[in-house]
Amino acid sequence: MAPESPLREAHPAERAAGIDFYVSDGDGIGGRLRESPEDFRVRELEAFEPEPLGADPGSYPELVVRVTLRDWDTNDFARRISDALGVSRERVSWAGTKDKRAVTTQLFTLREVDPDELPEIRGAEIEALGRAGRGLSFGDLAGNAFEIRVADAVSEAPERVADAVSDLRAFGGDGGDSAASGPAGDDAATVGVPNYFGQQRFGSRRPVTHRVGLAVVRGDFREAVRLYAGNPAETEPDDTRAARDRVDAAFGVDTGSEATGDDSGPAADGTGDGDWEACLDAIPGKLRFERSMVHRLAERDVAPDAPPDGDDWRHALEAVPSNLQRLFVNAAQSSLFNRIVSERLRRGLPFDRPVAGDVACFADGDAPDELYAPDTDRLQRVDEDRVSVVARHCERGRAFVTAPLVGTETELGDGEPGEIEREVLNDAGIEPGDFALPGEFDSSGTRRAILLRTDLDVTFEDGDPRFAFALPSGSYATVLLREFTKSGPLDL
């Protein structure tokens, strides 16, 4: 089913990241997430089979533990347990980073650690499961199961949730009869939403990572540094905004607090004073990556009008950790994907089945039963003769329509889907070959399913809805919840 037009427009901060529309057109339930950590529960769906605890530690040096954390950032917990064990942080591995304000259950591996060495840590329950020959990595995460309570929802929440479920069932190809399941019945409803990258991908309070990445892909490393170190946001503290204003002045941008959030704000014109030492005096210590970038500019006394693709600007940008360098380009790819998805929505093309020119992928046959999981390594172009065949596979959950996460090896679609992909790239001034970049910025690209489908169960406790569902790795719970709350990203 194609969504009705006109579509309900998304929050301005979401539109800055390419999330232009809602699928459900009714009013939201409002409310708040994470009033307490127990309101946001996440359990990993594990795709990692350990050997027994009695296995030979020489052959299986990794201790596999299941950890339930309350109000812990994953990276902070990794540092805490490594300190408690007296081992290097590099000996602690996990498959997926979880939200802090939550109760989360996930696996960790601890290299060359025995079960009787496990420490007691406040807010953490640690259970030894077995041993493994290697540490966990991102590919070991199949998905996550969520139980999320929305506190202080409006009194009309049951009716509004039922209406939204009906819209999302129809969008996901499940007929849209809200009386059959979901909030009105005992069974979960199969719903679908656009598989957007959520606001967390770009920064909820200062959505800038994709703008930095787009500048990198365009070869403008000077603007990439300026966007990250300067470019103040209205949501930031006064001292941070003042520091970023000073950096902008050094680059030759005087906009007060720019905070536009779009991909094409005012660029540095090279007429700034280039006083990087004054910038360092202004930048507080809490902005350590920004300080590192500007310190490199000061060391080399880089002129603000130096060529934007020069090595000095790239050297400054590479002051941040390698994973953040990759995140810049990944976020750029994600924002382009979101814009492609939004344009498909605007044109009324289906998400639950292909049209001629689409590229589809098959389902991941090894995924847990709770998941509708795509396998984007198994792609197939859909020409006119194969539309009906692939549509039947999609209807049975055996295939998904995809859109590109653009990189050097991306082959764009044909027909109208390909037209949309090329239009979005042209508007951004980017083509696939532009992702042939130095170091950590290089990316070959991949594809991603455009429909996020899940079995959703909604119950009510004292008037507040509790949503239970499971998503494959790389998909965002907030992308589903936003359809019900209609709140801005800072409220999610």
C-alpha positions as CSV (number, residue, x, y, z in Angstrom):
1,M,0.0,0.0,0.0
2,A,1.4,3.4,-0.9
3,P,1.0,6.0,1.8
4,E,-1.7,8.7,1.4
5,S,-0.6,12.1,0.2
6,P,0.1,14.6,1.5
7,L,2.2,12.8,4.1
8,R,2.6,14.1,7.6
9,E,5.8,16.1,7.9
10,A,8.5,15.1,10.4
11,H,10.1,17.2,13.1
12,P,12.5,19.9,11.7
13,A,15.5,18.2,13.4
14,E,14.6,14.9,11.8
15,R,14.2,16.5,8.3
16,A,17.8,17.9,8.6
17,A,18.9,14.2,8.7
18,G,16.7,13.2,5.7
19,I,13.8,11.9,7.9
20,D,11.0,13.8,6.1
21,F,7.8,12.1,6.9
22,Y,5.7,9.9,9.2
23,V,3.7,6.9,7.8
24,S,0.9,7.2,10.4
25,D,-1.0,10.5,10.0
26,G,-2.9,10.6,13.4
27,D,-1.9,12.7,16.4
28,G,0.7,11.3,18.7
29,I,0.5,10.0,22.3
30,G,3.3,12.3,23.5
31,G,4.8,11.2,26.8
32,R,8.4,10.6,27.9
33,L,10.8,7.7,27.4
34,R,13.3,6.6,30.1
35,E,11.6,8.1,33.1
36,S,13.6,5.3,34.8
37,P,16.1,2.8,33.4
38,E,13.4,0.0,33.8
39,D,11.2,1.8,31.3
40,F,13.7,0.9,28.5
41,R,14.7,-2.7,28.4
42,V,16.9,-4.2,25.7
43,R,17.9,-7.9,25.4
44,E,20.4,-9.0,22.7
45,L,19.2,-11.8,20.4
46,E,22.4,-13.8,20.5
47,A,24.0,-15.3,17.4
48,F,27.1,-16.6,19.3
49,E,27.4,-20.2,20.6
50,P,30.0,-20.6,23.3
51,E,31.8,-23.8,24.3
52,P,31.2,-25.2,27.8
53,L,32.9,-23.4,30.7
54,G,35.1,-26.5,31.2
55,A,36.6,-26.1,27.7
56,D,40.4,-25.8,27.5
57,P,41.4,-22.2,28.1
58,G,44.4,-22.6,25.9
59,S,42.2,-23.4,22.9
60,Y,39.3,-21.2,24.1
61,P,40.9,-18.2,25.8
62,E,37.8,-16.0,25.8
63,L,35.4,-16.2,28.8
64,V,31.8,-15.5,27.5
65,V,29.6,-13.7,30.0
66,R,26.0,-12.5,29.9
67,V,25.7,-9.1,31.6
68,T,22.6,-7.2,32.7
69,L,23.3,-3.6,33.2
70,R,21.2,-0.9,34.8
71,D,22.1,2.7,33.9
72,W,25.5,1.8,32.4
73,D,27.0,3.1,29.2
74,T,28.5,0.1,27.4
75,N,32.0,1.6,27.0
76,D,32.0,2.8,30.6
77,F,31.2,-0.7,31.8
78,A,33.9,-2.1,29.7
79,R,36.4,0.2,31.3
80,R,35.1,-0.5,34.8
81,I,35.3,-4.3,34.4
82,S,38.7,-4.2,32.9
83,D,39.9,-2.0,35.8
84,A,38.3,-4.4,38.3
85,L,40.0,-7.4,36.6
86,G,43.3,-5.5,36.3
87,V,43.5,-6.2,32.6
88,S,43.7,-4.1,29.5
89,R,40.5,-2.6,28.1
90,E,41.5,-4.3,24.8
91,R,40.7,-7.7,26.4
92,V,37.0,-6.8,26.7
93,S,34.8,-7.2,23.6
94,W,31.1,-7.0,22.8
95,A,28.8,-7.1,19.8
96,G,26.6,-4.0,20.2
97,T,26.7,-0.8,22.1
98,K,23.5,-0.2,24.2
99,D,21.7,2.9,25.6
100,K,22.9,4.1,29.0
101,R,19.5,5.1,30.5
102,A,18.1,1.5,30.2
103,V,18.3,-2.0,31.5
104,T,20.3,-4.0,29.0
105,T,21.2,-7.7,28.7
106,Q,24.1,-8.6,26.4
107,L,27.2,-10.8,25.9
108,F,30.8,-9.8,26.6
109,T,34.0,-11.8,26.1
110,L,36.9,-11.4,28.5
111,R,40.2,-12.7,27.2
112,E,42.2,-14.9,29.5
113,V,39.9,-14.4,32.5
114,D,38.6,-17.3,34.7
115,P,35.0,-17.4,36.0
116,D,36.2,-17.2,39.7
117,E,37.9,-13.8,38.9
118,L,34.6,-12.1,37.9
119,P,34.1,-9.0,40.1
120,E,31.0,-7.6,41.7
121,I,30.0,-4.3,40.1
122,R,27.2,-2.1,41.2
123,G,24.3,-2.0,38.7
124,A,25.6,-5.1,36.9
125,E,24.7,-8.8,37.0
126,I,27.4,-11.0,35.5
127,E,26.8,-14.6,34.6
128,A,29.6,-16.8,33.1
129,L,28.2,-18.8,30.2
130,G,31.1,-20.6,28.5
131,R,34.3,-20.1,26.5
132,A,35.1,-19.1,22.9
133,G,38.1,-19.1,20.6
134,R,37.7,-15.5,19.6
135,G,36.2,-12.3,21.0
136,L,32.8,-10.9,20.1
137,S,32.4,-8.5,17.2
138,F,29.6,-6.5,15.6
139,G,28.7,-9.4,13.2
140,D,27.8,-11.6,16.2
141,L,24.8,-9.4,17.0
142,A,21.6,-10.7,15.2
143,G,19.3,-8.1,16.8
144,N,17.7,-6.8,19.9
145,A,14.4,-7.4,21.7
146,F,12.8,-4.3,23.3
147,E,10.3,-3.6,26.1
148,I,9.7,0.2,26.2
149,R,7.2,2.1,28.4
150,V,6.1,5.6,27.4
151,A,5.3,7.5,30.6
152,D,2.6,10.2,30.9
153,A,1.0,9.5,27.5
154,V,-2.2,11.4,26.7
155,S,-5.5,10.0,27.9
156,E,-6.5,9.2,24.3
157,A,-3.4,6.9,24.0
158,P,-5.3,3.6,23.5
159,E,-7.2,5.0,20.5
160,R,-4.3,6.7,19.0
161,V,-2.0,3.7,19.3
162,A,-4.7,1.5,17.7
163,D,-5.0,4.0,14.8
164,A,-1.2,4.1,14.3
165,V,-1.0,0.3,14.4
166,S,-3.6,0.1,11.7
167,D,-1.6,2.5,9.5
168,L,1.7,0.7,10.1
169,R,0.1,-2.7,9.4
170,A,-1.1,-1.5,6.1
171,F,2.3,0.1,5.3
172,G,4.1,-3.2,6.2
173,G,1.8,-5.2,3.9
174,D,-0.4,-6.8,6.7
175,G,-3.8,-5.5,5.7
176,G,-4.3,-2.8,8.3
177,D,-7.2,-4.4,10.2
178,S,-6.5,-3.1,13.7
179,A,-9.3,-5.1,15.3
180,A,-7.5,-8.3,14.4
181,S,-4.5,-7.9,16.7
182,G,-2.2,-5.5,18.5
183,P,-3.7,-3.2,21.2
184,A,-7.2,-4.5,20.6
185,G,-6.3,-8.2,20.9
186,D,-4.0,-10.7,22.5
187,D,-1.6,-11.3,19.5
188,A,1.1,-9.1,18.2
189,A,0.5,-7.1,15.1
190,T,3.0,-7.3,12.2
191,V,3.8,-3.6,11.4
192,G,6.2,-1.8,9.1
193,V,7.9,1.5,9.1
194,P,10.6,3.1,6.8
195,N,14.0,1.7,7.9
196,Y,15.4,5.2,8.6
197,F,18.6,5.7,10.4
198,G,17.5,7.3,13.7
199,Q,18.6,10.7,15.0
200,Q,21.2,9.0,17.2
201,R,23.2,8.3,14.1
202,F,23.8,12.0,13.5
203,G,23.7,13.4,17.0
204,S,20.5,14.2,18.8
205,R,21.5,17.5,20.3
206,R,24.0,18.6,17.6
207,P,23.3,16.6,14.4
208,V,26.6,17.2,12.6
209,T,28.3,14.0,11.9
210,H,26.6,13.5,8.5
211,R,27.5,17.1,7.5
212,V,31.1,16.5,8.4
213,G,31.0,13.3,6.4
214,L,29.4,14.9,3.3
215,A,32.1,17.5,3.3
216,V,34.7,14.8,3.4
217,V,33.2,13.0,0.5
218,R,33.1,16.2,-1.5
219,G,36.8,16.5,-0.8
220,D,36.4,19.6,1.4
221,F,38.4,18.7,4.5
222,R,38.6,22.3,5.6
223,E,34.8,22.6,5.8
224,A,34.7,19.2,7.6
225,V,37.0,20.5,10.3
226,R,35.1,23.7,10.6
227,L,31.7,21.9,10.9
228,Y,33.0,19.7,13.7
229,A,35.1,22.2,15.7
230,G,33.0,25.3,14.9
231,N,29.3,25.5,13.9
232,P,27.6,26.0,17.3
233,A,24.2,24.5,18.1
234,E,21.5,26.3,20.0
235,T,21.2,23.4,22.4
236,E,24.8,23.7,23.6
237,P,26.0,25.5,26.8
238,D,27.1,29.1,26.5
239,D,30.8,28.4,26.8
240,T,30.7,25.7,24.1
241,R,28.8,28.0,21.7
242,A,31.3,30.9,22.4
243,A,34.2,28.6,21.6
244,R,32.6,27.4,18.4
245,D,31.9,31.0,17.4
246,R,35.6,31.7,17.9
247,V,36.6,28.8,15.7
248,D,34.1,30.0,13.0
249,A,35.7,33.5,13.1
250,A,39.1,31.9,12.6
251,F,37.7,30.2,9.5
252,G,36.0,33.3,8.2
253,V,32.4,32.5,9.2
254,D,30.5,35.0,11.4
255,T,27.0,33.7,11.8
256,G,26.5,34.0,15.5
257,S,25.2,30.5,16.2
258,E,24.7,28.9,12.8
259,A,22.8,25.8,14.0
260,T,21.1,25.3,10.7
261,G,21.4,21.6,10.8
262,D,21.1,21.2,7.0
263,D,23.8,20.0,4.7
264,S,24.8,23.3,3.1
265,G,25.3,25.9,5.8
266,P,27.7,28.8,5.2
267,A,31.1,27.5,4.3
268,A,34.4,29.0,5.4
269,D,35.5,31.7,2.9
270,G,39.1,31.8,3.9
271,T,39.1,35.4,5.1
272,G,39.2,34.5,8.8
273,D,42.0,35.5,11.2
274,G,43.4,31.9,11.5
275,D,44.3,32.5,15.1
276,W,44.2,28.9,16.2
277,E,45.9,29.7,19.5
278,A,43.1,32.1,20.4
279,C,40.7,29.2,19.5
280,L,42.5,26.9,21.9
281,D,42.2,29.4,24.7
282,A,38.5,29.5,24.0
283,I,37.8,25.8,23.7
284,P,37.0,24.1,27.0
285,G,38.7,20.9,28.0
286,K,35.5,18.9,27.7
287,L,35.7,19.4,23.9
288,R,38.8,17.2,23.7
289,F,38.4,16.2,20.0
290,E,37.8,19.8,18.9
291,R,40.9,20.8,20.8
292,S,42.9,18.1,19.2
293,M,41.9,19.2,15.7
294,V,42.6,22.9,16.4
295,H,45.9,22.0,18.1
296,R,47.0,20.3,14.8
297,L,46.1,23.4,12.9
298,A,48.1,25.6,15.3
299,E,51.1,23.3,15.1
300,R,51.3,23.6,11.4
301,D,50.1,27.3,11.4
302,V,47.6,26.4,8.7
303,A,46.3,29.4,6.8
304,P,42.5,29.7,6.7
305,D,42.6,30.0,2.9
306,A,44.7,26.9,2.4
307,P,43.2,24.6,-0.3
308,P,40.2,22.8,1.1
309,D,41.4,19.4,0.0
310,G,44.9,19.9,1.4
311,D,46.8,17.5,3.7
312,D,46.8,20.0,6.6
313,W,43.1,20.0,6.9
314,R,42.9,16.2,6.6
315,H,45.7,15.9,9.2
316,A,43.6,18.0,11.6
317,L,40.4,15.9,11.0
318,E,42.4,12.7,11.7
319,A,43.0,13.9,15.2
320,V,39.8,12.1,16.2
321,P,39.8,8.3,16.8
322,S,39.6,6.1,13.7
323,N,36.1,4.9,14.6
324,L,34.8,8.5,14.6
325,Q,36.5,9.1,11.3
326,R,34.6,6.1,9.9
327,L,31.4,7.3,11.6
328,F,31.6,10.6,9.7
329,V,31.4,8.8,6.3
330,N,28.9,6.2,7.6
331,A,26.7,9.1,8.8
332,A,26.9,10.7,5.4
333,Q,25.8,7.5,3.7
334,S,23.0,7.2,6.3
335,S,21.7,10.7,5.6
336,L,21.7,10.0,1.8
337,F,19.9,6.7,2.4
338,N,17.3,8.5,4.5
339,R,16.7,11.1,1.7
340,I,16.3,8.3,-0.8
341,V,13.7,6.6,1.5
342,S,11.9,9.9,2.1
343,E,11.7,10.6,-1.7
344,R,10.3,7.1,-2.3
345,L,7.7,7.9,0.4
346,R,6.8,11.2,-1.2
347,R,6.3,9.6,-4.6
348,G,4.1,6.9,-3.1
349,L,6.1,3.9,-4.2
350,P,5.6,0.7,-2.1
351,F,8.0,-0.4,0.6
352,D,6.6,-3.9,1.2
353,R,7.1,-5.0,-2.4
354,P,9.3,-4.0,-5.4
355,V,8.7,-2.1,-8.6
356,A,10.6,-2.5,-11.8
357,G,14.2,-1.2,-11.3
358,D,14.5,-2.1,-7.6
359,V,17.3,-4.1,-6.1
360,A,16.0,-6.7,-3.6
361,C,17.8,-8.9,-1.1
362,F,16.8,-12.2,0.4
363,A,16.0,-12.9,4.1
364,D,18.7,-14.1,6.5
365,G,17.9,-17.7,7.0
366,D,20.1,-17.9,10.1
367,A,18.5,-15.1,12.0
368,P,16.5,-15.8,15.2
369,D,12.8,-16.5,14.7
370,E,11.8,-13.2,16.3
371,L,13.4,-11.2,13.5
372,Y,12.5,-10.1,10.0
373,A,16.2,-9.8,9.0
374,P,17.6,-9.1,5.5
375,D,20.8,-10.5,4.1
376,T,22.2,-7.8,1.9
377,D,25.0,-10.0,0.6
378,R,22.3,-11.8,-1.5
379,L,21.0,-9.2,-3.9
380,Q,18.9,-9.5,-7.0
381,R,17.9,-6.8,-9.5
382,V,14.1,-6.7,-10.2
383,D,13.2,-6.2,-13.8
384,E,9.7,-6.0,-15.1
385,D,9.5,-9.7,-15.6
386,R,10.4,-10.5,-12.0
387,V,8.3,-8.0,-10.1
388,S,5.5,-10.4,-9.3
389,V,7.9,-13.2,-8.3
390,V,9.9,-11.0,-5.9
391,A,6.7,-9.4,-4.6
392,R,5.5,-12.9,-3.5
393,H,8.9,-13.5,-1.7
394,C,8.5,-10.1,0.0
395,E,4.9,-10.9,1.1
396,R,6.2,-14.2,2.7
397,G,9.0,-12.4,4.5
398,R,11.6,-14.0,2.2
399,A,12.9,-10.9,0.5
400,F,13.2,-7.1,1.1
401,V,13.4,-4.1,-1.2
402,T,16.7,-2.2,-0.7
403,A,18.3,1.2,-1.2
404,P,22.0,2.0,-1.3
405,L,24.4,3.0,1.4
406,V,26.5,4.6,-1.4
407,G,30.1,3.8,-1.8
408,T,32.7,3.1,-4.5
409,E,31.2,-0.3,-5.5
410,T,27.6,0.9,-5.4
411,E,25.5,0.0,-8.5
412,L,22.4,2.2,-8.5
413,G,18.9,0.9,-9.3
414,D,17.1,1.2,-12.6
415,G,13.7,2.7,-13.4
416,E,12.1,5.1,-10.9
417,P,14.0,3.7,-7.9
418,G,17.3,4.4,-9.7
419,E,16.0,7.9,-10.7
420,I,15.4,8.7,-7.1
421,E,18.9,7.5,-6.1
422,R,20.6,9.6,-8.7
423,E,18.4,12.6,-7.9
424,V,19.4,12.5,-4.3
425,L,23.1,12.1,-5.1
426,N,23.0,14.9,-7.6
427,D,21.3,17.2,-5.1
428,A,24.1,16.4,-2.6
429,G,26.8,16.9,-5.3
430,I,28.1,13.4,-4.8
431,E,28.7,10.3,-6.9
432,P,29.8,6.8,-5.9
433,G,33.4,7.3,-7.0
434,D,33.8,10.1,-4.5
435,F,33.9,7.6,-1.6
436,A,37.4,6.5,-2.8
437,L,39.0,8.4,0.1
438,P,42.3,8.1,2.0
439,G,42.6,6.1,5.2
440,E,39.5,5.4,7.4
441,F,37.3,7.6,5.2
442,D,37.2,5.2,2.3
443,S,34.0,3.1,1.8
444,S,32.9,0.6,-0.7
445,G,29.2,0.9,0.3
446,T,26.4,-1.7,0.6
447,R,22.6,-1.8,0.5
448,R,20.0,-1.7,3.3
449,A,16.4,-2.8,3.4
450,I,14.0,0.1,3.2
451,L,11.2,-1.6,5.2
452,L,11.6,-2.3,8.9
453,R,9.1,-5.0,9.9
454,T,8.4,-6.3,13.3
455,D,5.8,-8.1,15.4
456,L,4.5,-5.4,17.8
457,D,2.7,-6.1,21.1
458,V,1.3,-3.2,23.0
459,T,-0.1,-3.4,26.5
460,F,-1.2,-0.6,28.9
461,E,-0.2,-0.2,32.6
462,D,-2.0,2.6,34.5
463,G,-2.7,4.3,31.2
464,D,0.8,4.2,29.9
465,P,1.6,2.0,26.8
466,R,4.4,-0.6,26.9
467,F,5.7,-1.6,23.5
468,A,7.4,-5.0,23.0
469,F,9.1,-5.8,19.7
470,A,12.4,-7.1,18.2
471,L,14.6,-5.5,15.5
472,P,17.6,-6.7,13.5
473,S,21.0,-5.2,14.2
474,G,21.5,-1.7,12.7
475,S,17.8,-0.7,13.0
476,Y,16.5,1.8,15.5
477,A,13.7,1.4,18.1
478,T,13.1,5.1,18.0
479,V,12.2,4.9,14.3
480,L,9.2,2.8,15.3
481,L,8.3,4.7,18.5
482,R,8.3,8.1,16.7
483,E,5.3,7.0,14.7
484,F,3.4,6.7,18.0
485,T,4.7,9.6,20.0
486,K,5.1,12.2,17.2
487,S,7.7,13.8,19.5
488,G,10.9,15.5,18.5
489,P,14.2,13.5,18.6
490,L,15.2,14.9,22.0
491,D,12.1,13.4,23.5
492,L,13.1,10.0,22.2
